[in-house]
Amino acid sequence: YEVGLKTKLGPRTELNLAAFYYKYHDYQAFVQVGFTQLVRNLPASNKGIEAEFTTRPVDGLTIQLNAAWQDSKVKNVLLPDGVTIQNHDLPQAPSFSGNALVRYEFDAAGGRASIQADSLYSGKFCFTVLCAPVERESSYHVENVRLGFKPGDGNLDISVFANNIFKRKYRVYAFDGSLFWGDSLGVYAKPVTWGITARYNFGR
């Protein structure tokens, strides 16, 4: 079930709200019993609220704020010992997450230039439904910046970007493999990354 609301708080400001409730009768959950990996159909649910706020207080300036809260549950999760049964959250489903973006566009050198900064926040979560201690990720936030320029015709778009500018260390995946090879796997996000992109639009 989902219900939403789109509103205008003025000629330059919008606020969108959404609430949802999902109930799964046969959610496919990965479980590990001893040395055996299985997929079992388990009852699960997820409910939450999402909000999107966009405003353009002056010409060229855009401010966006997004936030989401959710409460998820997967029932009857059998742990690797083959005996213990627990309820856990859905994988990679933080209770709270959000992002913010500020972008300013202005005329320059016969074209259109832009300056943009954004930030992403994620609350703590587990990478799998088993939620082993090594599969739990703490909350983190990441910041990025971008400079762009479009020449007068608007077909070419050139940008210089830098991601994760504050060198945040966080994982994008983890798995407890201690029952198989005695350790766990972890994949970390990219460190500070910068680059240049160019895009050309053919047509109007």
Disulfide bonds with the S-S distance in Angstrom:
Cys126-Cys131 1.81
